[in-house]
Amino acid sequence: MRKYLSLFLAAVVSTQLFADEGMWLPSRIYERIADMQDKGFRLTAEDLYSVNQASLKDGIVHFGGGCTGELISPDGLLITNHHCGYGQIQAHSSVEHDYLTNGFWAMTRDQELPNPGLTVSFLVRMDDVTSQVLKGCKQGMSESDRSEIIKKNTDAIVEKAETEGIGYKAKVSPLYYGNQYFLFLYQVFSDVRLVGAPPSSIGKFGGDTDNWMWPRHTGDFSLFRIYADKDNNPAPYSEDNVPYKPKKFFSISVKGIEEGDFTLVYGFPGRTQEYILSDAVDYIANVSNPHKIALRTMRLDNQKAEMEKSPEVRIKYASKNASVANSWKKWQGEMKGILKMNTVAEKQKYEKAFTEWAKGNAEYETVIPEMKKIYGVLAEYNFAEDYHKEAVMAVEAASFAGRYVKSDAGARESLAKSFFKNYHMPIDKNIFVDMMTAYSNNVPEKFRPEYFNVQMEKYGTPEKWADAIFSSTVYTDKDRLSAATEEQLAEDPFVEYYNSFNDFYNREIKPVIAENSARLSLLYRTYMKGQMEFDREKAFYPDANSTLRIAYGHVKGYKPADAVYYKPSSTLEGIMQKDNPDIYDYNIPQVLRDVYAKKDYGRWEVNGTVPVCFIATNHTSGGNSGSPVIDAEGNLIGVNFDRVWEGTMSDIVFDPDVCRNIALDIRYALFVIDKVAGASHLIDEMVIVE
């Protein structure tokens, strides 16, 4: 029996990391460097991460808190994705100066546009501070006492670290569900100016249709410049500031890529859940994602219907629409991938093997059964929370009203200006009807506030409720809002809507989720520790948490379906094949058509065309948008911007057959800068490796 069990365990837990799976901590990359070098990498661990000398980490920034960017010149020039800079491009756009449609290029440095609120953060260093964080924690102490000690220790570590330099910000983050703690120390710059962005018909070529898909032909890049004071330190925007001089910037290789070439992605992946229980995966794939997809489909349909009627509305809702659509499509691919890989059943097998191994071990033998009980309680509460966030709070006027009435006078003016700049009431009203209909049809009675029942009884249908609330509110019209008294603001029907739903959520739903999630977190800490003991041959990497990581792999095509094989690179020919003046997302600039007609590709020509995008096997996630993709010598060859649709479940489970990251070939960015924008002065700043 023991022999059989050993063979069974070996079969189940032989889930060793696939060749290119993993998001590795840069400070521990020396543990992976031998494998990387075996796969073709020619640099050292010290070249990637060092606190004693300039290394590649010093050329990378956390862009705006949600993306990655990299330095490509000694004068602070930075490249990231077009969709990462989209909010800034939109903010500078108007009907008269439509930079979304026409693009923007600063031909001199005094034309570069400031972006209040935008920051970029360089990682100064990361330290394992587990022992300091847990100092004073003792076996058997209550979790509340333990948490209090951890907070006190963490605050002290952060406070001390932030005194080390100008503009320093520190954060201590748990890894492996709290089995380890790391300090991440950053230097933050706030004077970041827009330098260049291609037209959306290049930067978002293909729009939602091509999003998450391959082959891709999107020139997804934008350029910014970091400014500093005369001593090269962070400083608020000032005309006296000068371009930042980075410790390190990336040389750009135009040698080209071939299938099998080594690739490395260096960036800030947002969130992965590689070690969650089968129950969580089942909820995501079979309950949560299907409902959230349906809700966002209705929102997108309403937005697009109005956007197609008016260029003004299209500009107003361009960023909102892209934001809603991004997760909407990702969830579809994630759900499909989880089901295709039979992930729930595979995790159940793993959990069965773990439970067998843990028998007789007081620390681990009950951990999985206890977690499953909690997931049984959480399922219906998580469902109610999904509808609260995706349906109730999808009504823009309600969310605005709730924020506005609680703000002071100074904040209100800015809040209103921002809201009405990008608001179109007919869209919001139609979304209200669809969201309240879905809420009524799908949310169980016990998870609805009495307010909802009263309104539905009073008006009979969501349509009549919408007519009443939108005709009487002051929060959909800036003139009525500015003329309203404090009493009118506070008693507005959308404030009542916002407060009623939120009060119910905060009283009846959120506390149950918080209590059970806290219990789960403790159990996951134990379960994670147990997995590492159970499967000692596996190289565990910490889940992504928006901290700097390294992922390595190679250029490779894939086979998404029977009789279909996708090559790993795309070219300008594909853009011209898709070009359609009648479809906004495929209507490329005339200048690009002219360049193509003349075959005026200059130094960027490869075999009679221009390379556009490529795919590789690097393990990436949200937050890796804008990350540098580098070659074996550490040169920049691409800018990461997406994953293939069939592989979006990689946040939960990695499939080496189809999980691919999508990158802009840097040669296409240079081609656009040179031949489309006529901004070759920017290329002159860069170091090009021929």
SULRAPE-V465587 format. One record per residue. N is the residue number from 1. SS is DSSP state (h for helix, s for strand, l for the rest). OMEGA is omega in whole degrees, -180 to 180 (999 if undefined). Layout:
N;SS;OMEGA  N;SS;OMEGA
//
This chain:
1;l;-180  2;h;179  3;h;180  4;h;-179  5;h;179  6;h;179  7;h;179  8;h;179  9;h;-179  10;h;-180  11;h;-176  12;h;-172  13;l;179  14;l;178  15;l;177  16;l;-177  17;l;173  18;l;-171  19;l;-172  20;l;176  21;l;173  22;l;175  23;l;-165  24;s;177  25;s;-179  26;h;-178  27;h;178  28;h;-174  29;h;176  30;h;178  31;h;-178  32;l;-169  33;h;179  34;h;178  35;h;179  36;h;-180  37;h;174  38;h;-179  39;l;173  40;l;-179  41;l;-173  42;l;178  43;l;179  44;l;176  45;h;180  46;h;176  47;h;-178  48;h;-177  49;l;177  50;l;172  51;l;-177  52;l;-180  53;l;178  54;l;179  55;l;-175  56;h;178  57;h;-177  58;h;176  59;h;-174  60;s;178  61;s;166  62;s;-171  63;s;177  64;l;179  65;l;-177  66;l;-180  67;s;177  68;s;174  69;s;180  70;s;-180  71;s;-178  72;l;174  73;l;178  74;l;-179  75;l;172  76;l;178  77;s;-172  78;s;175  79;s;173  80;s;179  81;l;172  82;l;-178  83;l;175  84;l;178  85;l;-172  86;h;-179  87;h;179  88;h;178  89;h;179  90;h;-177  91;h;179  92;l;-174  93;l;174  94;l;177  95;l;180  96;l;180  97;l;-174  98;l;-179  99;h;175  100;h;-179  101;h;-171  102;h;-176  103;l;178  104;s;177  105;s;175  106;l;-178  107;l;173  108;l;-176  109;h;178  110;h;175  111;h;180  112;l;-168  113;s;178  114;s;-177  115;l;-179  116;l;179  117;l;180  118;l;176  119;l;169  120;s;-175  121;s;173  122;s;173  123;s;176  124;s;177  125;s;172  126;s;-177  127;s;170  128;s;-178  129;l;-177  130;h;-177  131;h;179  132;h;-179  133;h;-175  134;l;180  135;l;-178  136;l;177  137;l;-176  138;l;178  139;l;175  140;l;179  141;l;-179  142;l;-178  143;h;179  144;h;177  145;h;179  146;h;-179  147;h;180  148;h;178  149;h;-179  150;h;180  151;h;180  152;h;180  153;h;-180  154;h;179  155;h;180  156;h;179  157;h;-179  158;h;-178  159;h;-180  160;h;-177  161;h;-175  162;h;177  163;l;-172  164;l;-177  165;l;180  166;l;178  167;l;-178  168;s;173  169;s;-176  170;s;176  171;s;174  172;s;-177  173;s;175  174;s;174  175;s;-179  176;h;177  177;h;175  178;h;174  179;l;-180  180;s;179  181;s;179  182;s;169  183;s;174  184;s;-178  185;s;-176  186;s;166  187;s;-169  188;s;178  189;s;-176  190;l;176  191;l;-176  192;s;-171  193;s;178  194;s;-178  195;s;-177  196;s;176  197;s;177  198;l;173  199;l;179  200;h;179  201;h;168  202;h;-176  203;h;177  204;l;-176  205;l;-179  206;l;175  207;h;-178  208;h;-180  209;h;-177  210;h;-178  211;l;-179  212;l;-174  213;l;171  214;l;6  215;l;-177  216;l;-177  217;l;-172  218;l;176  219;l;-169  220;l;178  221;l;170  222;s;-175  223;s;177  224;s;175  225;s;177  226;s;177  227;s;-179  228;s;175  229;l;-174  230;l;179  231;l;178  232;l;179  233;l;177  234;l;179  235;l;174  236;l;-180  237;l;176  238;l;176  239;l;180  240;l;179  241;l;-177  242;s;179  243;s;-179  244;l;177  245;l;-175  246;l;173  247;l;-177  248;l;171  249;l;-173  250;l;165  251;l;-175  252;s;179  253;s;174  254;l;179  255;l;180  256;l;-179  257;l;177  258;l;178  259;l;-179  260;l;180  261;l;177  262;s;175  263;s;177  264;s;177  265;s;-174  266;s;-176  267;s;-172  268;l;179  269;l;-170  270;l;-174  271;l;172  272;l;-179  273;l;-173  274;l;-171  275;l;-177  276;l;-177  277;l;-180  278;h;-179  279;h;179  280;h;179  281;h;179  282;h;179  283;h;-180  284;h;-172  285;h;-171  286;h;-180  287;h;-172  288;h;-177  289;h;179  290;h;-179  291;h;-180  292;h;177  293;h;-179  294;h;-180  295;h;-179  296;h;175  297;h;179  298;h;179  299;h;-179  300;h;-180  301;h;179  302;h;179  303;h;-176  304;h;180  305;h;180  306;h;-180  307;h;-180  308;l;-179  309;l;-169  310;l;174  311;h;180  312;h;179  313;h;178  314;h;179  315;h;-179  316;h;-172  317;h;-178  318;h;-178  319;h;179  320;h;-178  321;h;179  322;h;-180  323;h;179  324;h;-175  325;h;-174  326;h;179  327;h;179  328;h;-178  329;h;178  330;h;-179  331;h;179  332;h;179  333;h;179  334;h;-180  335;h;-179  336;h;-179  337;h;179  338;h;-179  339;h;-179  340;h;-179  341;l;180  342;l;-171  343;h;-179  344;h;-179  345;h;179  346;h;177  347;h;177  348;h;176  349;h;180  350;h;-179  351;h;177  352;h;179  353;h;178  354;h;-179  355;h;176  356;h;180  357;h;-173  358;h;-179  359;l;180  360;l;178  361;l;-174  362;l;-177  363;l;-170  364;l;-168  365;l;-179  366;l;-171  367;h;-179  368;h;176  369;h;179  370;h;178  371;h;-179  372;h;176  373;h;-179  374;h;178  375;h;177  376;h;177  377;h;-172  378;h;-170  379;h;-176  380;h;177  381;h;176  382;h;178  383;h;178  384;h;178  385;h;177  386;h;-178  387;h;176  388;h;-176  389;h;-172  390;h;-180  391;l;-176  392;h;-176  393;h;175  394;h;178  395;l;-171  396;h;-177  397;h;-180  398;h;180  399;h;178  400;h;-179  401;h;-180  402;h;179  403;h;-174  404;h;-174  405;h;-180  406;l;-176  407;l;175  408;l;-173  409;h;-178  410;h;-179  411;h;-176  412;h;-178  413;h;180  414;h;180  415;h;-179  416;h;180  417;h;180  418;h;-177  419;h;-174  420;h;177  421;h;-175  422;l;-178  423;l;177  424;l;-171  425;h;-179  426;h;177  427;h;-176  428;h;-179  429;h;179  430;h;177  431;h;177  432;h;-179  433;h;-178  434;h;-178  435;h;-180  436;h;176  437;h;179  438;h;179  439;h;-180  440;h;-175  441;h;-167  442;h;-178  443;l;180  444;l;-175  445;h;-174  446;h;179  447;h;177  448;l;175  449;l;178  450;h;178  451;h;-179  452;h;-179  453;h;180  454;h;-179  455;h;180  456;h;177  457;h;-178  458;h;-173  459;h;176  460;l;-179  461;l;175  462;h;179  463;h;-180  464;h;176  465;h;179  466;h;179  467;h;-176  468;h;-173  469;h;-179  470;h;178  471;h;-175  472;h;-178  473;l;173  474;l;-171  475;l;176  476;l;-178  477;l;-173  478;h;179  479;h;178  480;h;180  481;h;-178  482;h;-179  483;h;-175  484;l;175  485;l;178  486;h;179  487;h;178  488;h;179  489;h;-175  490;h;-176  491;l;180  492;l;-178  493;h;178  494;h;172  495;h;176  496;h;177  497;h;-177  498;h;-177  499;h;-177  500;h;179  501;h;-177  502;h;178  503;h;178  504;h;179  505;h;-177  506;h;-178  507;h;-170  508;h;-173  509;h;-175  510;h;-179  511;h;179  512;h;178  513;h;-178  514;h;-179  515;h;-178  516;h;176  517;h;177  518;h;177  519;h;178  520;h;-179  521;h;178  522;h;-180  523;h;177  524;h;177  525;h;178  526;h;-178  527;h;179  528;h;177  529;h;179  530;h;179  531;h;-179  532;h;176  533;h;-178  534;h;-173  535;l;-172  536;l;-180  537;l;-176  538;l;175  539;l;-178  540;l;172  541;l;-179  542;l;175  543;l;177  544;l;178  545;l;179  546;l;173  547;l;-172  548;l;-179  549;s;176  550;s;173  551;s;-179  552;s;-178  553;s;-179  554;s;178  555;s;-177  556;l;173  557;l;178  558;s;-178  559;s;-176  560;s;-177  561;s;-179  562;l;176  563;l;179  564;s;173  565;s;179  566;s;174  567;l;-172  568;l;-179  569;s;178  570;s;-175  571;s;178  572;h;179  573;h;179  574;h;177  575;h;-178  576;h;177  577;h;-180  578;h;-175  579;l;-180  580;l;-179  581;l;-178  582;l;-179  583;l;-173  584;h;-175  585;h;-179  586;h;-179  587;l;-175  588;l;179  589;l;-180  590;h;-179  591;h;178  592;h;175  593;h;-179  594;h;178  595;h;180  596;h;-179  597;h;-180  598;h;-174  599;l;-177  600;l;-173  601;l;179  602;h;-175  603;h;-176  604;h;-179  605;l;176  606;s;179  607;l;175  608;l;179  609;s;178  610;l;176  611;s;-176  612;s;-178  613;s;173  614;s;178  615;s;180  616;s;-173  617;l;-180  618;l;180  619;l;-176  620;l;-180  621;l;172  622;l;-174  623;l;173  624;l;176  625;l;-179  626;l;-178  627;l;174  628;s;169  629;s;-173  630;s;-179  631;l;-176  632;l;180  633;l;179  634;l;178  635;l;179  636;s;178  637;s;-179  638;s;177  639;s;-178  640;s;177  641;s;-175  642;s;168  643;s;175  644;l;-173  645;h;-177  646;h;-176  647;h;-176  648;h;175  649;h;-177  650;h;172  651;h;-176  652;l;-180  653;l;-175  654;l;177  655;l;-176  656;l;-179  657;l;-174  658;l;-179  659;l;-179  660;l;170  661;s;-180  662;s;-178  663;s;169  664;s;173  665;s;-174  666;h;180  667;h;177  668;h;176  669;h;180  670;h;177  671;h;180  672;h;179  673;h;-175  674;h;-168  675;h;180  676;h;-177  677;l;-174  678;l;-177  679;l;-176  680;h;177  681;h;177  682;h;177  683;h;179  684;h;177  685;h;-169  686;l;173  687;l;-176  688;s;176  689;s;-176  690;l;999
//
